[in-house]
Amino acid sequence: MITIALSKGRIFEETVPLLAAAGIVPSEDPESSRKLILATNREDVRLVIVRATDVPTYVQYGAADLGIAGYDVLLEHGGVGLYQPLDLAIAKCRLMVAVREGFDYFAAVKQGARLRVATKYVESAREHFAKKGVHVDLIKLYGSMELAPLVGLADAIVDLVSTGGTLLANQLEAVEHVQDVSSRLVVNQASLKLKRAGVQPIIDAFASASAHHHD
């Protein structure tokens, strides 16, 4: 049995065509089903629906043989025990530094001010500011980062931006690019050795489908 870990929403939607290219069709839609384990048209392949941030953990411990996770999630996880053969170039967005409109971020940085930064992506943010030599106090939040600068919890946030609509709606502006993010295929290293006959064709099909899709 080969188990593929996926998260709901955009990643699942954009993975469906890649699964189809590998001859895998989910038996039901995770958006309408409450099941966490979905059968497919192939008896030897099943999907497990987990929270995006948990995908690398399921794959790391071999509870899933393969998974699809955003690069933002992989950076936070650290990628231990994972083989990352493919950038699938799906679910693209950018990790950005954003501040309240009218806050002069670059002047504050220039003056060597110590900034309070709220983010879910603590590791990525830490690395970004360290590279720039900016002093920050990082505040870990799990949701609604946009609120933090508006109520004075933080001077800036580091968050994922796809269209920028949420920032605009909350009078925030993106001031610095941290990282481009897209979703990647991750594979359990032991599965690759022990189940190569089942796993490799799926990797290959994903590779050719994602290359084909972007030509």
PyMOL CGO cylinders between C-alpha atoms (Angstrom):
from pymol import cmd
from pymol.cgo import CYLINDER

trace = [
    CYLINDER, 0.00, 0.00, 0.00, 1.26, 3.45, -0.90, 0.3, 1, 1, 1, 1, 1, 1,
    CYLINDER, 1.26, 3.45, -0.90, 0.02, 6.37, 1.17, 0.3, 1, 1, 1, 1, 1, 1,
    CYLINDER, 0.02, 6.37, 1.17, 0.11, 9.97, -0.06, 0.3, 1, 1, 1, 1, 1, 1,
    CYLINDER, 0.11, 9.97, -0.06, -0.36, 12.82, 2.43, 0.3, 1, 1, 1, 1, 1, 1,
    CYLINDER, -0.36, 12.82, 2.43, -2.16, 15.93, 1.18, 0.3, 1, 1, 1, 1, 1, 1,
    CYLINDER, -2.16, 15.93, 1.18, -3.78, 18.97, 2.71, 0.3, 1, 1, 1, 1, 1, 1,
    CYLINDER, -3.78, 18.97, 2.71, -7.19, 20.35, 1.77, 0.3, 1, 1, 1, 1, 1, 1,
    CYLINDER, -7.19, 20.35, 1.77, -7.82, 23.45, -0.28, 0.3, 1, 1, 1, 1, 1, 1,
    CYLINDER, -7.82, 23.45, -0.28, -5.53, 24.89, -2.90, 0.3, 1, 1, 1, 1, 1, 1,
    CYLINDER, -5.53, 24.89, -2.90, -2.84, 22.21, -2.66, 0.3, 1, 1, 1, 1, 1, 1,
    CYLINDER, -2.84, 22.21, -2.66, -5.39, 19.41, -3.06, 0.3, 1, 1, 1, 1, 1, 1,
    CYLINDER, -5.39, 19.41, -3.06, -7.12, 21.10, -6.00, 0.3, 1, 1, 1, 1, 1, 1,
    CYLINDER, -7.12, 21.10, -6.00, -3.84, 21.69, -7.83, 0.3, 1, 1, 1, 1, 1, 1,
    CYLINDER, -3.84, 21.69, -7.83, -2.64, 18.16, -7.08, 0.3, 1, 1, 1, 1, 1, 1,
    CYLINDER, -2.64, 18.16, -7.08, -5.67, 16.41, -8.61, 0.3, 1, 1, 1, 1, 1, 1,
    CYLINDER, -5.67, 16.41, -8.61, -4.38, 16.78, -12.21, 0.3, 1, 1, 1, 1, 1, 1,
    CYLINDER, -4.38, 16.78, -12.21, -0.94, 15.50, -11.14, 0.3, 1, 1, 1, 1, 1, 1,
    CYLINDER, -0.94, 15.50, -11.14, -2.53, 12.48, -9.46, 0.3, 1, 1, 1, 1, 1, 1,
    CYLINDER, -2.53, 12.48, -9.46, -4.57, 11.88, -12.62, 0.3, 1, 1, 1, 1, 1, 1,
    CYLINDER, -4.57, 11.88, -12.62, -1.36, 11.87, -14.65, 0.3, 1, 1, 1, 1, 1, 1,
    CYLINDER, -1.36, 11.87, -14.65, -0.11, 9.11, -12.34, 0.3, 1, 1, 1, 1, 1, 1,
    CYLINDER, -0.11, 9.11, -12.34, -3.37, 7.21, -12.94, 0.3, 1, 1, 1, 1, 1, 1,
    CYLINDER, -3.37, 7.21, -12.94, -4.68, 8.00, -9.45, 0.3, 1, 1, 1, 1, 1, 1,
    CYLINDER, -4.68, 8.00, -9.45, -8.24, 9.27, -8.92, 0.3, 1, 1, 1, 1, 1, 1,
    CYLINDER, -8.24, 9.27, -8.92, -9.54, 9.96, -5.39, 0.3, 1, 1, 1, 1, 1, 1,
    CYLINDER, -9.54, 9.96, -5.39, -12.77, 8.13, -4.58, 0.3, 1, 1, 1, 1, 1, 1,
    CYLINDER, -12.77, 8.13, -4.58, -14.27, 11.28, -3.04, 0.3, 1, 1, 1, 1, 1, 1,
    CYLINDER, -14.27, 11.28, -3.04, -13.66, 14.98, -2.62, 0.3, 1, 1, 1, 1, 1, 1,
    CYLINDER, -13.66, 14.98, -2.62, -12.09, 15.88, 0.75, 0.3, 1, 1, 1, 1, 1, 1,
    CYLINDER, -12.09, 15.88, 0.75, -13.98, 19.18, 0.76, 0.3, 1, 1, 1, 1, 1, 1,
    CYLINDER, -13.98, 19.18, 0.76, -17.32, 17.37, 0.95, 0.3, 1, 1, 1, 1, 1, 1,
    CYLINDER, -17.32, 17.37, 0.95, -16.24, 14.15, 2.68, 0.3, 1, 1, 1, 1, 1, 1,
    CYLINDER, -16.24, 14.15, 2.68, -15.41, 14.04, 6.36, 0.3, 1, 1, 1, 1, 1, 1,
    CYLINDER, -15.41, 14.04, 6.36, -13.14, 11.07, 5.90, 0.3, 1, 1, 1, 1, 1, 1,
    CYLINDER, -13.14, 11.07, 5.90, -9.45, 11.56, 6.60, 0.3, 1, 1, 1, 1, 1, 1,
    CYLINDER, -9.45, 11.56, 6.60, -8.38, 8.49, 4.63, 0.3, 1, 1, 1, 1, 1, 1,
    CYLINDER, -8.38, 8.49, 4.63, -9.55, 8.47, 1.04, 0.3, 1, 1, 1, 1, 1, 1,
    CYLINDER, -9.55, 8.47, 1.04, -9.45, 5.43, -1.17, 0.3, 1, 1, 1, 1, 1, 1,
    CYLINDER, -9.45, 5.43, -1.17, -8.53, 5.85, -4.83, 0.3, 1, 1, 1, 1, 1, 1,
    CYLINDER, -8.53, 5.85, -4.83, -9.26, 3.96, -8.03, 0.3, 1, 1, 1, 1, 1, 1,
    CYLINDER, -9.26, 3.96, -8.03, -6.06, 2.01, -7.33, 0.3, 1, 1, 1, 1, 1, 1,
    CYLINDER, -6.06, 2.01, -7.33, -6.21, -0.63, -4.62, 0.3, 1, 1, 1, 1, 1, 1,
    CYLINDER, -6.21, -0.63, -4.62, -2.57, -0.03, -3.74, 0.3, 1, 1, 1, 1, 1, 1,
    CYLINDER, -2.57, -0.03, -3.74, -2.83, 3.75, -3.30, 0.3, 1, 1, 1, 1, 1, 1,
    CYLINDER, -2.83, 3.75, -3.30, -4.65, 5.75, -0.63, 0.3, 1, 1, 1, 1, 1, 1,
    CYLINDER, -4.65, 5.75, -0.63, -4.64, 9.43, 0.33, 0.3, 1, 1, 1, 1, 1, 1,
    CYLINDER, -4.64, 9.43, 0.33, -4.53, 10.80, 3.85, 0.3, 1, 1, 1, 1, 1, 1,
    CYLINDER, -4.53, 10.80, 3.85, -5.86, 14.29, 4.42, 0.3, 1, 1, 1, 1, 1, 1,
    CYLINDER, -5.86, 14.29, 4.42, -3.85, 16.15, 7.06, 0.3, 1, 1, 1, 1, 1, 1,
    CYLINDER, -3.85, 16.15, 7.06, -3.20, 19.73, 8.04, 0.3, 1, 1, 1, 1, 1, 1,
    CYLINDER, -3.20, 19.73, 8.04, -0.64, 21.36, 5.72, 0.3, 1, 1, 1, 1, 1, 1,
    CYLINDER, -0.64, 21.36, 5.72, 1.89, 21.86, 8.51, 0.3, 1, 1, 1, 1, 1, 1,
    CYLINDER, 1.89, 21.86, 8.51, 1.69, 18.15, 9.43, 0.3, 1, 1, 1, 1, 1, 1,
    CYLINDER, 1.69, 18.15, 9.43, 2.44, 16.73, 5.97, 0.3, 1, 1, 1, 1, 1, 1,
    CYLINDER, 2.44, 16.73, 5.97, 6.25, 16.61, 6.42, 0.3, 1, 1, 1, 1, 1, 1,
    CYLINDER, 6.25, 16.61, 6.42, 5.84, 14.90, 9.80, 0.3, 1, 1, 1, 1, 1, 1,
    CYLINDER, 5.84, 14.90, 9.80, 3.65, 12.12, 8.39, 0.3, 1, 1, 1, 1, 1, 1,
    CYLINDER, 3.65, 12.12, 8.39, 6.18, 11.54, 5.62, 0.3, 1, 1, 1, 1, 1, 1,
    CYLINDER, 6.18, 11.54, 5.62, 9.22, 11.82, 7.91, 0.3, 1, 1, 1, 1, 1, 1,
    CYLINDER, 9.22, 11.82, 7.91, 7.92, 9.02, 10.15, 0.3, 1, 1, 1, 1, 1, 1,
    CYLINDER, 7.92, 9.02, 10.15, 6.76, 6.84, 7.27, 0.3, 1, 1, 1, 1, 1, 1,
    CYLINDER, 6.76, 6.84, 7.27, 3.04, 7.13, 8.09, 0.3, 1, 1, 1, 1, 1, 1,
    CYLINDER, 3.04, 7.13, 8.09, 2.85, 8.43, 4.49, 0.3, 1, 1, 1, 1, 1, 1,
    CYLINDER, 2.85, 8.43, 4.49, 5.23, 7.38, 1.73, 0.3, 1, 1, 1, 1, 1, 1,
    CYLINDER, 5.23, 7.38, 1.73, 4.84, 10.61, -0.21, 0.3, 1, 1, 1, 1, 1, 1,
    CYLINDER, 4.84, 10.61, -0.21, 3.35, 14.00, 0.49, 0.3, 1, 1, 1, 1, 1, 1,
    CYLINDER, 3.35, 14.00, 0.49, 2.88, 17.42, -1.02, 0.3, 1, 1, 1, 1, 1, 1,
    CYLINDER, 2.88, 17.42, -1.02, 3.81, 20.41, 1.10, 0.3, 1, 1, 1, 1, 1, 1,
    CYLINDER, 3.81, 20.41, 1.10, 4.44, 24.10, 0.63, 0.3, 1, 1, 1, 1, 1, 1,
    CYLINDER, 4.44, 24.10, 0.63, 8.06, 25.20, 0.77, 0.3, 1, 1, 1, 1, 1, 1,
    CYLINDER, 8.06, 25.20, 0.77, 7.11, 27.53, 3.65, 0.3, 1, 1, 1, 1, 1, 1,
    CYLINDER, 7.11, 27.53, 3.65, 6.03, 24.48, 5.67, 0.3, 1, 1, 1, 1, 1, 1,
    CYLINDER, 6.03, 24.48, 5.67, 9.17, 22.52, 4.73, 0.3, 1, 1, 1, 1, 1, 1,
    CYLINDER, 9.17, 22.52, 4.73, 11.43, 25.37, 5.83, 0.3, 1, 1, 1, 1, 1, 1,
    CYLINDER, 11.43, 25.37, 5.83, 9.74, 25.45, 9.23, 0.3, 1, 1, 1, 1, 1, 1,
    CYLINDER, 9.74, 25.45, 9.23, 9.88, 21.66, 9.56, 0.3, 1, 1, 1, 1, 1, 1,
    CYLINDER, 9.88, 21.66, 9.56, 13.54, 21.50, 8.55, 0.3, 1, 1, 1, 1, 1, 1,
    CYLINDER, 13.54, 21.50, 8.55, 13.05, 18.64, 6.09, 0.3, 1, 1, 1, 1, 1, 1,
    CYLINDER, 13.05, 18.64, 6.09, 14.63, 15.98, 8.34, 0.3, 1, 1, 1, 1, 1, 1,
    CYLINDER, 14.63, 15.98, 8.34, 14.37, 12.48, 6.87, 0.3, 1, 1, 1, 1, 1, 1,
    CYLINDER, 14.37, 12.48, 6.87, 12.70, 13.72, 3.70, 0.3, 1, 1, 1, 1, 1, 1,
    CYLINDER, 12.70, 13.72, 3.70, 13.77, 13.30, 0.11, 0.3, 1, 1, 1, 1, 1, 1,
    CYLINDER, 13.77, 13.30, 0.11, 12.57, 16.32, -1.90, 0.3, 1, 1, 1, 1, 1, 1,
    CYLINDER, 12.57, 16.32, -1.90, 12.82, 15.34, -5.55, 0.3, 1, 1, 1, 1, 1, 1,
    CYLINDER, 12.82, 15.34, -5.55, 10.47, 17.86, -7.12, 0.3, 1, 1, 1, 1, 1, 1,
    CYLINDER, 10.47, 17.86, -7.12, 9.30, 21.42, -7.01, 0.3, 1, 1, 1, 1, 1, 1,
    CYLINDER, 9.30, 21.42, -7.01, 5.79, 20.93, -8.41, 0.3, 1, 1, 1, 1, 1, 1,
    CYLINDER, 5.79, 20.93, -8.41, 5.44, 24.67, -9.04, 0.3, 1, 1, 1, 1, 1, 1,
    CYLINDER, 5.44, 24.67, -9.04, 1.86, 24.65, -7.76, 0.3, 1, 1, 1, 1, 1, 1,
    CYLINDER, 1.86, 24.65, -7.76, 0.15, 26.80, -5.11, 0.3, 1, 1, 1, 1, 1, 1,
    CYLINDER, 0.15, 26.80, -5.11, 2.62, 29.61, -5.72, 0.3, 1, 1, 1, 1, 1, 1,
    CYLINDER, 2.62, 29.61, -5.72, 2.90, 32.63, -3.46, 0.3, 1, 1, 1, 1, 1, 1,
    CYLINDER, 2.90, 32.63, -3.46, 5.52, 34.79, -1.78, 0.3, 1, 1, 1, 1, 1, 1,
    CYLINDER, 5.52, 34.79, -1.78, 6.66, 35.15, 1.80, 0.3, 1, 1, 1, 1, 1, 1,
    CYLINDER, 6.66, 35.15, 1.80, 6.90, 38.91, 2.44, 0.3, 1, 1, 1, 1, 1, 1,
    CYLINDER, 6.90, 38.91, 2.44, 7.59, 41.43, 5.17, 0.3, 1, 1, 1, 1, 1, 1,
    CYLINDER, 7.59, 41.43, 5.17, 4.61, 43.77, 5.54, 0.3, 1, 1, 1, 1, 1, 1,
    CYLINDER, 4.61, 43.77, 5.54, 3.96, 46.82, 7.71, 0.3, 1, 1, 1, 1, 1, 1,
    CYLINDER, 3.96, 46.82, 7.71, 1.13, 49.25, 8.43, 0.3, 1, 1, 1, 1, 1, 1,
    CYLINDER, 1.13, 49.25, 8.43, 0.75, 51.84, 5.67, 0.3, 1, 1, 1, 1, 1, 1,
    CYLINDER, 0.75, 51.84, 5.67, 2.76, 54.89, 6.64, 0.3, 1, 1, 1, 1, 1, 1,
    CYLINDER, 2.76, 54.89, 6.64, 5.28, 53.01, 8.79, 0.3, 1, 1, 1, 1, 1, 1,
    CYLINDER, 5.28, 53.01, 8.79, 8.74, 53.74, 7.35, 0.3, 1, 1, 1, 1, 1, 1,
    CYLINDER, 8.74, 53.74, 7.35, 10.24, 50.28, 7.54, 0.3, 1, 1, 1, 1, 1, 1,
    CYLINDER, 10.24, 50.28, 7.54, 13.49, 51.14, 5.78, 0.3, 1, 1, 1, 1, 1, 1,
    CYLINDER, 13.49, 51.14, 5.78, 14.13, 54.20, 7.96, 0.3, 1, 1, 1, 1, 1, 1,
    CYLINDER, 14.13, 54.20, 7.96, 13.55, 52.07, 11.08, 0.3, 1, 1, 1, 1, 1, 1,
    CYLINDER, 13.55, 52.07, 11.08, 15.97, 49.43, 9.79, 0.3, 1, 1, 1, 1, 1, 1,
    CYLINDER, 15.97, 49.43, 9.79, 18.54, 52.07, 8.88, 0.3, 1, 1, 1, 1, 1, 1,
    CYLINDER, 18.54, 52.07, 8.88, 18.40, 53.57, 12.35, 0.3, 1, 1, 1, 1, 1, 1,
    CYLINDER, 18.40, 53.57, 12.35, 19.09, 50.12, 13.76, 0.3, 1, 1, 1, 1, 1, 1,
    CYLINDER, 19.09, 50.12, 13.76, 15.76, 50.02, 15.59, 0.3, 1, 1, 1, 1, 1, 1,
    CYLINDER, 15.76, 50.02, 15.59, 14.81, 46.73, 17.18, 0.3, 1, 1, 1, 1, 1, 1,
    CYLINDER, 14.81, 46.73, 17.18, 11.64, 45.62, 15.41, 0.3, 1, 1, 1, 1, 1, 1,
    CYLINDER, 11.64, 45.62, 15.41, 8.89, 43.42, 16.75, 0.3, 1, 1, 1, 1, 1, 1,
    CYLINDER, 8.89, 43.42, 16.75, 7.82, 41.00, 14.05, 0.3, 1, 1, 1, 1, 1, 1,
    CYLINDER, 7.82, 41.00, 14.05, 4.79, 38.74, 14.25, 0.3, 1, 1, 1, 1, 1, 1,
    CYLINDER, 4.79, 38.74, 14.25, 4.73, 35.60, 12.12, 0.3, 1, 1, 1, 1, 1, 1,
    CYLINDER, 4.73, 35.60, 12.12, 3.78, 31.97, 11.83, 0.3, 1, 1, 1, 1, 1, 1,
    CYLINDER, 3.78, 31.97, 11.83, 7.03, 31.40, 9.93, 0.3, 1, 1, 1, 1, 1, 1,
    CYLINDER, 7.03, 31.40, 9.93, 9.53, 31.94, 12.71, 0.3, 1, 1, 1, 1, 1, 1,
    CYLINDER, 9.53, 31.94, 12.71, 12.47, 30.05, 11.20, 0.3, 1, 1, 1, 1, 1, 1,
    CYLINDER, 12.47, 30.05, 11.20, 12.18, 31.70, 7.79, 0.3, 1, 1, 1, 1, 1, 1,
    CYLINDER, 12.18, 31.70, 7.79, 11.80, 35.14, 9.39, 0.3, 1, 1, 1, 1, 1, 1,
    CYLINDER, 11.80, 35.14, 9.39, 14.75, 34.61, 11.73, 0.3, 1, 1, 1, 1, 1, 1,
    CYLINDER, 14.75, 34.61, 11.73, 17.01, 33.66, 8.84, 0.3, 1, 1, 1, 1, 1, 1,
    CYLINDER, 17.01, 33.66, 8.84, 15.84, 36.57, 6.68, 0.3, 1, 1, 1, 1, 1, 1,
    CYLINDER, 15.84, 36.57, 6.68, 16.49, 39.26, 9.29, 0.3, 1, 1, 1, 1, 1, 1,
    CYLINDER, 16.49, 39.26, 9.29, 19.77, 37.69, 10.41, 0.3, 1, 1, 1, 1, 1, 1,
    CYLINDER, 19.77, 37.69, 10.41, 21.04, 37.83, 6.81, 0.3, 1, 1, 1, 1, 1, 1,
    CYLINDER, 21.04, 37.83, 6.81, 20.10, 41.51, 6.64, 0.3, 1, 1, 1, 1, 1, 1,
    CYLINDER, 20.10, 41.51, 6.64, 21.58, 42.24, 10.06, 0.3, 1, 1, 1, 1, 1, 1,
    CYLINDER, 21.58, 42.24, 10.06, 18.25, 43.56, 11.34, 0.3, 1, 1, 1, 1, 1, 1,
    CYLINDER, 18.25, 43.56, 11.34, 17.52, 43.17, 15.06, 0.3, 1, 1, 1, 1, 1, 1,
    CYLINDER, 17.52, 43.17, 15.06, 14.11, 41.65, 15.66, 0.3, 1, 1, 1, 1, 1, 1,
    CYLINDER, 14.11, 41.65, 15.66, 12.01, 40.18, 18.41, 0.3, 1, 1, 1, 1, 1, 1,
    CYLINDER, 12.01, 40.18, 18.41, 9.92, 37.45, 16.82, 0.3, 1, 1, 1, 1, 1, 1,
    CYLINDER, 9.92, 37.45, 16.82, 6.40, 36.81, 18.06, 0.3, 1, 1, 1, 1, 1, 1,
    CYLINDER, 6.40, 36.81, 18.06, 4.86, 33.50, 17.00, 0.3, 1, 1, 1, 1, 1, 1,
    CYLINDER, 4.86, 33.50, 17.00, 1.24, 33.74, 15.91, 0.3, 1, 1, 1, 1, 1, 1,
    CYLINDER, 1.24, 33.74, 15.91, -0.92, 31.04, 14.39, 0.3, 1, 1, 1, 1, 1, 1,
    CYLINDER, -0.92, 31.04, 14.39, -3.40, 33.16, 12.49, 0.3, 1, 1, 1, 1, 1, 1,
    CYLINDER, -3.40, 33.16, 12.49, -4.51, 36.63, 11.40, 0.3, 1, 1, 1, 1, 1, 1,
    CYLINDER, -4.51, 36.63, 11.40, -0.99, 38.06, 11.26, 0.3, 1, 1, 1, 1, 1, 1,
    CYLINDER, -0.99, 38.06, 11.26, -2.51, 41.21, 9.67, 0.3, 1, 1, 1, 1, 1, 1,
    CYLINDER, -2.51, 41.21, 9.67, -4.04, 42.21, 12.99, 0.3, 1, 1, 1, 1, 1, 1,
    CYLINDER, -4.04, 42.21, 12.99, -0.71, 42.46, 14.82, 0.3, 1, 1, 1, 1, 1, 1,
    CYLINDER, -0.71, 42.46, 14.82, 0.55, 45.78, 13.35, 0.3, 1, 1, 1, 1, 1, 1,
    CYLINDER, 0.55, 45.78, 13.35, -2.92, 47.33, 13.55, 0.3, 1, 1, 1, 1, 1, 1,
    CYLINDER, -2.92, 47.33, 13.55, -3.22, 46.86, 17.31, 0.3, 1, 1, 1, 1, 1, 1,
    CYLINDER, -3.22, 46.86, 17.31, 0.41, 47.56, 18.15, 0.3, 1, 1, 1, 1, 1, 1,
    CYLINDER, 0.41, 47.56, 18.15, 1.47, 43.97, 18.85, 0.3, 1, 1, 1, 1, 1, 1,
    CYLINDER, 1.47, 43.97, 18.85, 4.17, 44.20, 16.20, 0.3, 1, 1, 1, 1, 1, 1,
    CYLINDER, 4.17, 44.20, 16.20, 5.88, 46.67, 13.87, 0.3, 1, 1, 1, 1, 1, 1,
    CYLINDER, 5.88, 46.67, 13.87, 5.91, 44.21, 11.00, 0.3, 1, 1, 1, 1, 1, 1,
    CYLINDER, 5.91, 44.21, 11.00, 4.70, 40.77, 9.97, 0.3, 1, 1, 1, 1, 1, 1,
    CYLINDER, 4.70, 40.77, 9.97, 6.16, 38.05, 7.79, 0.3, 1, 1, 1, 1, 1, 1,
    CYLINDER, 6.16, 38.05, 7.79, 3.35, 36.33, 5.95, 0.3, 1, 1, 1, 1, 1, 1,
    CYLINDER, 3.35, 36.33, 5.95, 2.39, 34.55, 2.74, 0.3, 1, 1, 1, 1, 1, 1,
    CYLINDER, 2.39, 34.55, 2.74, 1.03, 36.83, 0.05, 0.3, 1, 1, 1, 1, 1, 1,
    CYLINDER, 1.03, 36.83, 0.05, -0.66, 35.51, -3.08, 0.3, 1, 1, 1, 1, 1, 1,
    CYLINDER, -0.66, 35.51, -3.08, -2.70, 38.43, -4.45, 0.3, 1, 1, 1, 1, 1, 1,
    CYLINDER, -2.70, 38.43, -4.45, -2.06, 41.08, -1.80, 0.3, 1, 1, 1, 1, 1, 1,
    CYLINDER, -2.06, 41.08, -1.80, -5.80, 41.59, -1.31, 0.3, 1, 1, 1, 1, 1, 1,
    CYLINDER, -5.80, 41.59, -1.31, -5.73, 40.79, 2.40, 0.3, 1, 1, 1, 1, 1, 1,
    CYLINDER, -5.73, 40.79, 2.40, -2.92, 43.28, 3.02, 0.3, 1, 1, 1, 1, 1, 1,
    CYLINDER, -2.92, 43.28, 3.02, -4.75, 46.02, 1.13, 0.3, 1, 1, 1, 1, 1, 1,
    CYLINDER, -4.75, 46.02, 1.13, -7.99, 45.38, 2.99, 0.3, 1, 1, 1, 1, 1, 1,
    CYLINDER, -7.99, 45.38, 2.99, -6.13, 45.81, 6.28, 0.3, 1, 1, 1, 1, 1, 1,
    CYLINDER, -6.13, 45.81, 6.28, -4.13, 48.93, 5.33, 0.3, 1, 1, 1, 1, 1, 1,
    CYLINDER, -4.13, 48.93, 5.33, -0.88, 47.03, 5.22, 0.3, 1, 1, 1, 1, 1, 1,
    CYLINDER, -0.88, 47.03, 5.22, 1.82, 47.11, 2.57, 0.3, 1, 1, 1, 1, 1, 1,
    CYLINDER, 1.82, 47.11, 2.57, 4.45, 44.58, 1.58, 0.3, 1, 1, 1, 1, 1, 1,
    CYLINDER, 4.45, 44.58, 1.58, 7.91, 46.13, 1.88, 0.3, 1, 1, 1, 1, 1, 1,
    CYLINDER, 7.91, 46.13, 1.88, 10.34, 43.25, 1.43, 0.3, 1, 1, 1, 1, 1, 1,
    CYLINDER, 10.34, 43.25, 1.43, 10.48, 39.90, -0.31, 0.3, 1, 1, 1, 1, 1, 1,
    CYLINDER, 10.48, 39.90, -0.31, 11.60, 36.99, 1.87, 0.3, 1, 1, 1, 1, 1, 1,
    CYLINDER, 11.60, 36.99, 1.87, 11.10, 33.89, -0.27, 0.3, 1, 1, 1, 1, 1, 1,
    CYLINDER, 11.10, 33.89, -0.27, 9.20, 32.49, -3.23, 0.3, 1, 1, 1, 1, 1, 1,
    CYLINDER, 9.20, 32.49, -3.23, 7.03, 29.62, -2.14, 0.3, 1, 1, 1, 1, 1, 1,
    CYLINDER, 7.03, 29.62, -2.14, 5.52, 26.75, -4.10, 0.3, 1, 1, 1, 1, 1, 1,
    CYLINDER, 5.52, 26.75, -4.10, 4.57, 23.19, -3.26, 0.3, 1, 1, 1, 1, 1, 1,
    CYLINDER, 4.57, 23.19, -3.26, 7.02, 20.32, -3.38, 0.3, 1, 1, 1, 1, 1, 1,
    CYLINDER, 7.02, 20.32, -3.38, 6.82, 16.59, -3.47, 0.3, 1, 1, 1, 1, 1, 1,
    CYLINDER, 6.82, 16.59, -3.47, 8.40, 14.96, -0.42, 0.3, 1, 1, 1, 1, 1, 1,
    CYLINDER, 8.40, 14.96, -0.42, 9.18, 11.27, -0.12, 0.3, 1, 1, 1, 1, 1, 1,
    CYLINDER, 9.18, 11.27, -0.12, 10.04, 9.11, 2.86, 0.3, 1, 1, 1, 1, 1, 1,
    CYLINDER, 10.04, 9.11, 2.86, 13.61, 7.91, 2.38, 0.3, 1, 1, 1, 1, 1, 1,
    CYLINDER, 13.61, 7.91, 2.38, 12.94, 4.34, 3.50, 0.3, 1, 1, 1, 1, 1, 1,
    CYLINDER, 12.94, 4.34, 3.50, 9.87, 4.10, 1.24, 0.3, 1, 1, 1, 1, 1, 1,
    CYLINDER, 9.87, 4.10, 1.24, 12.01, 5.10, -1.70, 0.3, 1, 1, 1, 1, 1, 1,
    CYLINDER, 12.01, 5.10, -1.70, 14.28, 2.12, -1.03, 0.3, 1, 1, 1, 1, 1, 1,
    CYLINDER, 14.28, 2.12, -1.03, 11.73, -0.47, 0.13, 0.3, 1, 1, 1, 1, 1, 1,
    CYLINDER, 11.73, -0.47, 0.13, 8.79, 0.43, -2.12, 0.3, 1, 1, 1, 1, 1, 1,
    CYLINDER, 8.79, 0.43, -2.12, 10.68, 1.82, -5.10, 0.3, 1, 1, 1, 1, 1, 1,
    CYLINDER, 10.68, 1.82, -5.10, 8.61, -0.19, -7.59, 0.3, 1, 1, 1, 1, 1, 1,
    CYLINDER, 8.61, -0.19, -7.59, 5.44, 1.53, -6.38, 0.3, 1, 1, 1, 1, 1, 1,
    CYLINDER, 5.44, 1.53, -6.38, 6.83, 4.94, -5.46, 0.3, 1, 1, 1, 1, 1, 1,
    CYLINDER, 6.83, 4.94, -5.46, 9.15, 5.74, -8.38, 0.3, 1, 1, 1, 1, 1, 1,
    CYLINDER, 9.15, 5.74, -8.38, 6.44, 5.62, -11.10, 0.3, 1, 1, 1, 1, 1, 1,
    CYLINDER, 6.44, 5.62, -11.10, 4.38, 8.12, -9.10, 0.3, 1, 1, 1, 1, 1, 1,
    CYLINDER, 4.38, 8.12, -9.10, 7.39, 10.46, -8.78, 0.3, 1, 1, 1, 1, 1, 1,
    CYLINDER, 7.39, 10.46, -8.78, 8.07, 10.13, -12.51, 0.3, 1, 1, 1, 1, 1, 1,
    CYLINDER, 8.07, 10.13, -12.51, 4.44, 10.80, -13.45, 0.3, 1, 1, 1, 1, 1, 1,
    CYLINDER, 4.44, 10.80, -13.45, 4.36, 13.89, -11.21, 0.3, 1, 1, 1, 1, 1, 1,
    CYLINDER, 4.36, 13.89, -11.21, 7.62, 15.09, -12.74, 0.3, 1, 1, 1, 1, 1, 1,
    CYLINDER, 7.62, 15.09, -12.74, 6.45, 14.80, -16.32, 0.3, 1, 1, 1, 1, 1, 1,
    CYLINDER, 6.45, 14.80, -16.32, 2.97, 16.19, -15.56, 0.3, 1, 1, 1, 1, 1, 1,
    CYLINDER, 2.97, 16.19, -15.56, 4.31, 19.23, -13.74, 0.3, 1, 1, 1, 1, 1, 1,
    CYLINDER, 4.31, 19.23, -13.74, 6.93, 19.89, -16.46, 0.3, 1, 1, 1, 1, 1, 1,
    CYLINDER, 6.93, 19.89, -16.46, 4.28, 19.48, -19.16, 0.3, 1, 1, 1, 1, 1, 1,
    CYLINDER, 4.28, 19.48, -19.16, 1.86, 21.71, -17.28, 0.3, 1, 1, 1, 1, 1, 1,
    CYLINDER, 1.86, 21.71, -17.28, 4.39, 24.57, -17.22, 0.3, 1, 1, 1, 1, 1, 1,
    CYLINDER, 4.39, 24.57, -17.22, 5.64, 24.48, -20.80, 0.3, 1, 1, 1, 1, 1, 1,
]
cmd.load_cgo(trace, "trace")
